[in-house]
Amino acid sequence: MTIEIIVISVIFMVLGMIVQARLKSKFKEYSEVPTSSGMSGKEIAEKMLRDNGIYDVQVTSVEGQLTDHYNPMNKTVNLSTDVYHGRSVSAAAVSAHECGHAVQHATAYSMLMLRSKLVPAVQISSTLSQWVIIAGLGFMGFGGGNPTILLAGIILFAVTTLFSIITLPVEFDASARAVSWLETANITTVNEKAKAKDALKWAALTYVVAALASIAMLVQYILIYQGRSRD
């Protein structure tokens, strides 16, 4: 592994930790701000689904913190315990965001559909890419590496990078749908809406950092490949 790759990894690891810490701080802060509607995350999710004509999606509770997600396979909006029972701005923001994904699914939002199609390929590439790249670079510096094997690893890694890029519009769109609905459905006041938007902004930034890190690593691998191909 070259020094450039190590430096890039450390930079984005630190940046990711900073964003994640800020995200947790924001959600903790807004979890102490009750919404004027007084509705729980579960109730908000169910109302948003109904308002969008979705009746075949269930809202369930899952263990953990910030483990909230929408599962298109079994059509469930899965909310962490604090969000499921919470009656705060944080709970409202998260539950509405996850329902935003359900609305995307119901309306066949193009970027979500594309991301879903990439999932099988990503499951393979995310498992194999780093090992193939290491083999291509030359494990622990022995053997000098192999440009052809490195290229195969780069192609695999490019699939995961593409997935992380496509994830960005999916996440931003779900947040936009959430914030817009929270206001029109009178779930939050103008001030509460601003806090919900801020919380979702920091959640989205975690995906931005991940995408930028993946792009930076991919570019570095390509530069290494080009250098070794000339040798």
Secondary structure, DSSP 8 states (H G I E B T S, - for coil): --HHHHHHHHHHHHHHHHHHHHHHHHHHHHTTSB-TT---HHHHHHHHHHHTT--S-EEEEESSSS--EEETTTTEEEEEHHHHH--BHHHHHHHHHHHHHHHHHHTT-HHHHHHHHHHHHHHHHHHHHHHHHHHHH-GGG-TT--HHHHHHHHHHHHHHHHHHHHHHHHHHHHHHHHHHHHHHTTSS-HHHHHHHHHHHHHHHHHHHHHHHHHHHHHHHHHHHHHHHHH-
